Amino acid sequence: MVSPLNYRIIFLLVNGFLLPMAHATSTILEEVCHKVVDIDFCLNVFGSDPATRTASLPQLGQLAIAKATDKASTTRTDIKARSFFATDPKIRDLLNQCVHEYDDALVLIRMAAVDLKKARYAFVYQHASGAAREVFACEQGFIDKSVPSPLTRANLQLRDYCNIIEVIANFSDHEKTK
C-alpha cells in the first residue's frame, strides 16, 4: 500500500522536475511563434505536432524546413496542373512563371536544410528569405497584371513557413554566439 507520504513525494517530483522541463521546451516554440508575422499559423502548425514539444531550435528548424518543402512541392504540382488546364493565356503565363519561382524557392529551401545541418544560421536565414521573395514574386505577377491570384492562400502559407525558418535561424544564431 502506498502511504500519503509517498503520494507527496511523487507530487513533488512531478511538479518539481517534470512540469518545468515540459514548460521549458514549450517556451522555445512559444518564443519562436511570438516573433513571426502570423503567430496563430505558427502555433497551429507546430502546436499540433507532438515532436515540437521536446524539439531544440535546430530540430524545430528541420521541422519547419520539412513543412516548407512539402508545401512548396505540393503547391508547385498544383500550379502545374492549373497551368495545364488554364484557358486564358495571361493566366497560363502567370502560372508558368510561378512554376519557375517555386522551383527556385524549393532550391533555396533545400539549401537552407543543408546549412542548418552545418549550423550556418545566417545562410539558413538568407535562403529562407530568398524563398519567401520567390513566393512574393509569384503573387506580385498576378497583382501587376490585375488578375486575381488563385494561389494567394498557398503563397501566404509558404511565406509564413519561410518566416518561421528565418526566426529560428535568428534564435539559433544568437544561441551560437552566446
C-alpha positions as CSV (number, residue, x, y, z in Angstrom):
1,M,0.0,0.0,0.0
2,V,1.2,3.5,-0.9
3,S,1.4,5.9,2.1
4,P,0.3,9.5,1.9
5,L,4.0,10.5,2.2
6,N,4.8,8.6,-1.0
7,Y,2.0,10.5,-2.8
8,R,3.5,13.8,-1.6
9,I,6.9,12.7,-2.8
10,I,5.5,11.7,-6.2
11,F,3.6,15.0,-6.4
12,L,6.8,17.0,-5.6
13,L,8.8,15.1,-8.2
14,V,6.2,15.7,-10.9
15,N,5.7,19.3,-10.1
16,G,9.4,20.0,-9.3
17,F,11.1,18.2,-12.2
18,L,8.8,17.1,-14.9
19,L,6.5,20.0,-15.3
20,P,9.2,22.6,-15.5
21,M,11.0,20.6,-18.2
22,A,7.8,20.4,-20.2
23,H,7.3,24.1,-19.8
24,A,10.8,24.9,-20.8
25,T,10.6,23.1,-24.1
26,S,7.2,24.6,-25.0
27,T,8.7,28.0,-24.3
28,I,11.1,27.6,-27.2
29,L,8.2,27.1,-29.5
30,E,6.2,30.0,-28.0
31,E,9.2,32.3,-28.2
32,V,9.7,31.4,-31.9
33,C,6.0,31.8,-32.7
34,H,5.7,35.1,-30.9
35,K,8.4,36.6,-33.2
36,V,6.8,35.5,-36.6
37,V,4.3,37.5,-38.7
38,D,1.4,35.1,-38.1
39,I,1.6,33.8,-34.6
40,D,-1.6,31.7,-34.9
41,F,-0.3,30.0,-38.0
42,C,2.9,29.1,-36.2
43,L,1.1,27.8,-33.1
44,N,-1.4,25.8,-35.1
45,V,1.2,24.2,-37.4
46,F,3.7,23.3,-34.7
47,G,1.4,23.1,-31.7
48,S,-0.4,20.2,-33.3
49,D,2.9,18.3,-33.8
50,P,4.0,16.3,-30.7
51,A,7.6,16.3,-31.9
52,T,7.7,20.1,-31.3
53,R,7.2,19.8,-27.5
54,T,10.7,18.4,-26.9
55,A,12.4,19.9,-30.0
56,S,15.5,22.0,-29.9
57,L,15.9,25.1,-32.1
58,P,17.7,23.1,-34.8
59,Q,15.1,20.4,-34.6
60,L,12.3,23.0,-35.0
61,G,14.2,24.3,-37.9
62,Q,14.3,20.9,-39.5
63,L,10.6,20.5,-39.0
64,A,9.9,24.0,-40.4
65,I,12.0,23.2,-43.5
66,A,10.3,19.9,-44.0
67,K,6.9,21.5,-43.8
68,A,8.0,24.3,-46.1
69,T,9.4,21.8,-48.6
70,D,6.2,19.8,-48.6
71,K,4.1,23.0,-49.0
72,A,6.3,24.2,-51.9
73,S,6.3,20.8,-53.6
74,T,2.5,20.3,-53.4
75,T,1.8,23.9,-54.4
76,R,4.2,23.6,-57.4
77,T,2.3,20.4,-58.5
78,D,-1.0,22.3,-58.1
79,I,0.3,25.2,-60.2
80,K,1.5,22.9,-63.0
81,A,-2.0,21.3,-63.1
82,R,-3.7,24.7,-63.1
83,S,-1.4,25.9,-65.9
84,F,-2.1,22.8,-68.0
85,F,-5.9,23.4,-67.7
86,A,-5.9,27.2,-68.0
87,T,-7.7,28.5,-71.0
88,D,-6.7,32.2,-70.6
89,P,-3.2,32.7,-72.0
90,K,-2.5,35.5,-69.5
91,I,-3.3,33.2,-66.5
92,R,-1.3,30.3,-68.1
93,D,1.7,32.6,-68.5
94,L,1.5,33.8,-64.9
95,L,1.1,30.2,-63.6
96,N,4.1,29.1,-65.7
97,Q,6.1,31.9,-64.2
98,C,5.1,30.8,-60.7
99,V,6.3,27.3,-61.5
100,H,9.8,28.7,-62.1
101,E,9.6,30.8,-59.0
102,Y,8.5,27.8,-56.9
103,D,11.4,25.8,-58.5
104,D,13.8,28.5,-57.2
105,A,12.1,28.6,-53.8
106,L,12.5,24.8,-53.5
107,V,16.2,25.0,-54.3
108,L,16.6,27.7,-51.7
109,I,14.7,25.8,-49.0
110,R,16.8,22.7,-49.7
111,M,19.9,24.9,-49.4
112,A,18.6,26.1,-46.0
113,A,18.3,22.5,-44.9
114,V,22.0,21.8,-45.8
115,D,23.1,25.0,-44.0
116,L,21.0,24.2,-40.9
117,K,22.9,20.8,-40.5
118,K,26.2,22.7,-40.7
119,A,25.0,25.3,-38.2
120,R,25.4,28.1,-40.7
121,Y,22.4,30.1,-39.5
122,A,23.0,33.3,-41.4
123,F,22.8,31.3,-44.6
124,V,19.6,29.5,-43.4
125,Y,18.1,32.9,-42.9
126,Q,19.2,34.1,-46.4
127,H,17.9,31.1,-48.1
128,A,14.5,31.3,-46.3
129,S,14.3,35.0,-47.2
130,G,15.1,34.2,-50.8
131,A,12.4,31.5,-50.9
132,A,9.9,34.0,-49.5
133,R,10.9,36.5,-52.1
134,E,10.2,34.0,-54.9
135,V,6.8,33.3,-53.5
136,F,6.1,37.0,-53.3
137,A,7.2,37.4,-56.9
138,C,4.6,34.8,-57.9
139,E,1.9,36.6,-56.1
140,Q,3.1,40.0,-57.4
141,G,2.9,38.8,-61.0
142,F,-0.9,38.4,-60.6
143,I,-1.2,41.8,-58.9
144,D,0.8,43.5,-61.7
145,K,-1.5,42.1,-64.4
146,S,-4.6,42.9,-62.3
147,V,-5.6,39.2,-62.3
148,P,-7.0,37.6,-59.2
149,S,-4.4,35.1,-58.0
150,P,-5.7,31.5,-57.4
151,L,-2.5,31.0,-55.3
152,T,-2.8,33.7,-52.6
153,R,-3.5,31.3,-49.7
154,A,-0.8,28.8,-50.7
155,N,1.7,31.7,-51.3
156,L,0.9,33.2,-47.9
157,Q,1.3,29.8,-46.1
158,L,4.7,29.2,-47.7
159,R,5.8,32.8,-46.9
160,D,4.8,32.0,-43.3
161,Y,6.8,28.8,-43.2
162,C,9.8,30.8,-44.5
163,N,9.3,33.4,-41.9
164,I,9.3,30.7,-39.2
165,I,12.6,29.4,-40.6
166,E,14.0,33.0,-40.5
167,V,13.1,33.4,-36.9
168,I,14.5,30.0,-35.9
169,A,17.7,30.9,-37.8
170,N,18.0,34.2,-35.8
171,F,17.4,32.5,-32.5
172,S,19.9,29.7,-33.3
173,D,22.5,32.2,-34.4
174,H,22.1,34.1,-31.1
175,E,22.3,30.9,-29.2
176,K,25.5,30.0,-31.1
177,T,27.2,33.3,-30.2
178,K,26.4,33.2,-26.5
